[in-house]
Amino acid sequence: MSATTSHDTPIRRMARHFFEHKMAFISAAVLLVLSLLSFAAPLVEAALGIDHTQVDLYKRFSGPSWNHPFGTDELGRDLFVRLLYGGRISLMVAIIAALIAAIIGTAIGIISGYYGGWLDRLLMRINDGFIALPLLPLLIVLAAVDLEKIGIPKEIALSEGISIYRIIVIIALVGWNTVARLVRAETLTLRELEFVRAAIALGASPTRIMARHILPNVISPIIVATTLSIGTIILFESILSFLGLGIQPPIASWGNMLSNAQDLIWSAPQLAIWPGIMIFASVIAFNFLGDGLQDALDPRVLR
């Protein structure tokens, strides 16, 4: 019994509880395969011997074949490889935006919880203001802003990749609220504990205390909240791209692939079905993964 206990570390307990959550484990496997395929899209494209940007009107709406596993779209482009390239953009936008939002929320939450007082009230009222706003209409308004009118140089505002950076920035700027609330709540508890009071008594600076003593103890809720938010961001990016306000062609994303397919839903439903399946599968998988991490990182499990 003692030998078993000595080897039962918190990491092993965390891994065991995560693997016991079957849907989270399956979701992690699905996301891993989807991510590897998406980021290996150029290799897949080379293996199939095709160019996903090449227009061939003679092959419009072709059915599945060895060279085109999912068939072709309205311009004769390979649908499978375009889905993989769209996955690269959709996943990249969601992950980067979620990480930036987590960094902003963590910094605000720790500062607010540690210092308290008027600073805490000010930051939390700003947070409440963002929470009170309807998120999707706010994103639509921000995505529709003319970049040239806010001082962005014309060559940058009209560049091909600017839509990617704009979506990342606007989602990150409005998506930090949940993380900030969670981190603030944990910080309010941690700052009253003995090890933090001991660090203060020994003369540690507030920056050191927040970075070395508080931040490591709030990592668990940050990871869970960030993972759960990725699925939501994929959905928002898809909606904005579907409305023509997100990722702009010729760059492919699952959202703008759906937008291009809306007029062909009856004649070529596969053009909408496959991007829809990818969005649905990834959002559900990230939600199950977040649930599994929440169970695995529960402090009661790690004791």
C-alpha positions in Angstrom: 0.0 0.0 0.0 2.8 2.4 0.9 4.6 1.7 -2.4 1.4 2.4 -4.3 0.8 5.6 -2.4 4.4 6.8 -2.9 4.0 6.5 -6.7 0.5 8.0 -6.8 1.6 11.6 -7.7 -0.7 14.5 -8.4 0.2 14.3 -12.1 -0.7 10.6 -12.2 -4.0 11.2 -10.4 -4.8 14.0 -12.8 -4.0 11.8 -15.8 -6.1 9.0 -14.4 -9.1 11.1 -13.9 -8.7 12.7 -17.3 -8.6 9.3 -19.0 -11.6 8.1 -17.0 -13.5 10.9 -18.7 -14.1 9.0 -21.9 -15.6 11.8 -23.9 -12.8 14.2 -23.0 -10.2 11.6 -24.0 -12.0 10.9 -27.3 -12.3 14.7 -27.9 -8.6 15.2 -27.3 -7.8 12.4 -29.9 -10.2 14.0 -32.4 -8.7 17.5 -31.9 -5.2 16.1 -32.2 -6.0 14.3 -35.5 -7.8 17.3 -36.8 -5.0 19.7 -35.9 -2.3 17.5 -37.3 -4.2 17.1 -40.6 -4.9 20.8 -40.8 -1.4 22.0 -40.1 -0.1 19.3 -42.5 -2.4 20.5 -45.3 0.5 21.4 -47.6 1.9 17.8 -47.3 -1.6 16.4 -47.9 -1.9 18.6 -50.9 1.4 17.5 -52.3 0.6 13.8 -51.7 -2.6 14.2 -53.7 -0.8 16.1 -56.4 -3.3 19.0 -56.5 -3.4 22.7 -55.9 -6.3 23.8 -53.7 -6.3 27.3 -55.3 -6.4 26.1 -58.9 -9.8 26.8 -60.6 -11.0 24.1 -63.0 -14.5 24.8 -64.2 -14.6 21.5 -66.0 -14.5 19.7 -62.7 -17.2 21.7 -60.9 -19.1 19.7 -58.3 -17.2 16.5 -59.0 -18.0 13.6 -56.7 -15.5 11.9 -54.4 -12.6 10.2 -56.1 -9.0 9.1 -55.2 -7.6 12.6 -56.1 -10.5 14.5 -54.6 -11.7 12.5 -51.5 -14.6 14.9 -50.8 -15.2 16.1 -54.4 -14.8 19.6 -55.7 -16.5 22.9 -55.1 -18.3 25.4 -57.4 -15.0 26.4 -58.9 -13.5 22.9 -59.3 -11.2 23.3 -56.3 -10.5 20.3 -54.1 -12.9 20.4 -51.1 -10.9 18.2 -48.8 -7.7 20.2 -48.9 -9.6 23.4 -48.7 -11.3 22.1 -45.5 -7.8 21.4 -44.1 -6.5 24.9 -45.0 -9.8 26.3 -43.5 -9.1 24.4 -40.4 -5.6 25.9 -40.1 -7.1 29.4 -40.1 -10.1 28.6 -37.9 -8.1 26.7 -35.3 -5.2 29.2 -35.3 -7.5 32.2 -34.9 -9.4 30.5 -32.0 -6.3 29.3 -30.2 -4.4 32.6 -30.5 -7.4 34.7 -29.6 -8.1 32.5 -26.6 -4.5 32.7 -25.4 -4.4 36.5 -25.7 -7.7 36.8 -23.9 -6.5 34.5 -21.2 -3.3 36.6 -20.7 -5.3 39.8 -20.5 -7.9 38.3 -18.2 -5.2 36.7 -15.9 -3.4 40.0 -15.6 -6.6 42.0 -14.8 -7.8 39.3 -12.4 -4.6 39.0 -10.4 -4.1 42.8 -10.1 -7.8 43.3 -9.2 -7.8 40.5 -6.6 -4.5 41.3 -5.0 -4.7 45.0 -4.6 -8.5 45.2 -4.0 -10.0 48.6 -3.0 -10.8 51.2 -5.7 -8.7 49.5 -8.3 -10.7 46.2 -7.9 -14.0 48.1 -8.1 -12.9 50.0 -11.2 -11.7 46.9 -13.1 -14.7 44.8 -12.1 -17.1 47.5 -13.2 -15.3 47.6 -16.6 -15.6 43.8 -16.6 -19.4 44.0 -15.8 -19.8 46.5 -18.6 -18.3 44.1 -21.2 -20.4 41.2 -19.8 -23.6 43.4 -20.1 -23.0 44.0 -23.8 -24.5 41.4 -26.2 -21.3 39.8 -27.4 -22.2 38.7 -31.0 -23.7 42.1 -32.0 -20.6 43.8 -30.5 -18.3 41.6 -32.5 -20.3 42.3 -35.7 -20.0 46.1 -35.1 -16.3 45.9 -34.4 -15.7 43.6 -37.4 -17.6 46.1 -39.7 -15.4 49.1 -38.7 -13.5 50.6 -41.7 -9.9 50.3 -40.7 -8.8 53.2 -42.9 -11.2 55.5 -41.0 -9.4 54.7 -37.7 -6.0 55.6 -39.0 -4.8 52.2 -40.3 -2.6 52.8 -43.5 -4.4 51.8 -46.7 -1.8 49.2 -47.7 -2.3 47.4 -44.4 -6.1 47.9 -44.3 -6.4 46.3 -47.7 -3.8 43.5 -47.3 -4.9 39.9 -47.7 -4.2 38.8 -44.2 -5.6 41.8 -42.2 -8.9 40.1 -41.7 -7.2 37.3 -39.7 -5.4 39.8 -37.4 -8.6 41.9 -37.0 -10.7 38.9 -35.9 -8.0 37.8 -33.4 -7.7 41.3 -31.9 -11.4 42.0 -31.5 -12.2 38.6 -30.0 -9.3 38.9 -27.6 -10.3 42.4 -26.5 -13.9 41.3 -25.6 -13.2 37.7 -24.5 -11.2 38.1 -21.3 -14.1 38.6 -18.9 -14.6 35.0 -17.7 -10.9 34.4 -17.0 -10.6 37.7 -15.2 -13.6 36.8 -12.9 -12.2 33.3 -12.1 -8.7 34.5 -11.5 -9.9 37.4 -9.3 -11.9 35.0 -7.1 -8.9 32.7 -6.7 -6.6 35.6 -5.9 -8.9 37.0 -3.2 -8.6 33.6 -1.5 -4.9 33.1 -2.0 -3.8 36.5 -0.8 -5.2 35.7 2.7 -3.3 32.4 3.0 -0.2 32.0 5.2 2.4 31.5 2.4 1.4 34.7 0.8 1.4 36.6 4.1 4.8 35.1 4.9 6.2 36.4 1.5 4.8 39.8 2.3 6.5 39.7 5.7 9.8 38.8 4.2 9.6 41.9 2.0 8.7 40.3 -1.4 7.4 42.8 -3.9 3.8 42.6 -5.1 5.0 41.7 -8.6 7.1 38.8 -7.2 4.2 37.6 -5.0 1.7 37.7 -7.9 4.1 36.0 -10.3 5.7 33.4 -8.1 3.1 32.6 -5.5 -0.4 33.5 -6.9 -0.1 32.8 -10.6 1.0 29.1 -10.3 -2.0 28.5 -8.0 -4.5 29.9 -10.5 -3.3 28.0 -13.6 -6.0 25.3 -13.3 -9.0 27.6 -13.8 -7.2 29.5 -16.5 -6.5 26.3 -18.5 -10.1 25.1 -18.2 -11.6 28.5 -19.1 -9.3 29.0 -22.0 -10.0 25.5 -23.4 -13.8 26.1 -23.1 -13.5 29.5 -24.8 -11.7 28.1 -27.9 -14.9 26.3 -29.0 -16.9 29.5 -28.5 -14.4 31.5 -30.5 -14.4 29.0 -33.4 -18.2 29.5 -33.5 -17.9 33.3 -33.4 -15.3 33.3 -36.1 -17.5 31.1 -38.3 -20.5 33.3 -37.8 -18.6 36.5 -38.6 -17.0 34.8 -41.7 -20.4 33.5 -42.7 -21.8 37.1 -42.6 -18.8 38.3 -44.7 -17.2 40.2 -41.8 -14.6 37.7 -40.8 -11.9 35.9 -42.7 -12.0 37.2 -46.3 -11.5 35.1 -49.5 -9.2 33.9 -51.0 -8.1 32.8 -47.6 -10.2 29.8 -46.6 -11.9 29.3 -43.3 -14.8 27.0 -42.3 -17.0 30.1 -41.9 -16.5 31.6 -45.3 -16.7 28.2 -46.9 -20.2 28.0 -45.4 -20.9 31.4 -46.7 -19.9 30.5 -50.2 -22.1 27.4 -50.1 -25.3 29.0 -48.9 -26.6 29.6 -52.5 -25.8 26.0 -53.4 -27.3 24.3 -50.4 -29.9 22.4 -52.5 -27.8 21.7 -55.6 -24.5 20.8 -53.8 -25.3 20.3 -50.1 -21.8 18.7 -49.5 -20.3 22.2 -49.8 -22.1 23.2 -46.6 -22.2 19.8 -44.9 -18.5 19.3 -44.6 -17.6 22.7 -43.1 -20.6 22.5 -40.8 -19.4 19.1 -39.5 -15.9 20.4 -38.9 -17.3 23.4 -36.9 -19.7 21.2 -35.0 -17.1 18.5 -34.2 -14.4 21.0 -33.1 -16.7 23.0 -30.9 -18.2 19.9 -29.2 -14.7 18.4 -28.8 -13.3 21.5 -27.1 -16.2 21.7 -24.7 -15.8 18.0 -23.7 -12.1 18.5 -23.4 -12.7 21.5 -21.1 -15.1 19.4 -19.0 -12.4 16.7 -18.7 -9.7 19.1 -17.7 -12.0 20.7 -15.1 -12.5 17.3 -13.5 -8.8 16.3 -13.8 -7.6 19.6 -12.4 -10.0 19.7 -9.5 -7.9 20.5 -6.3 -9.7 17.6 -4.5 -8.2 15.2 -7.1 -4.7 16.6 -6.8 -4.4 16.4 -3.1 
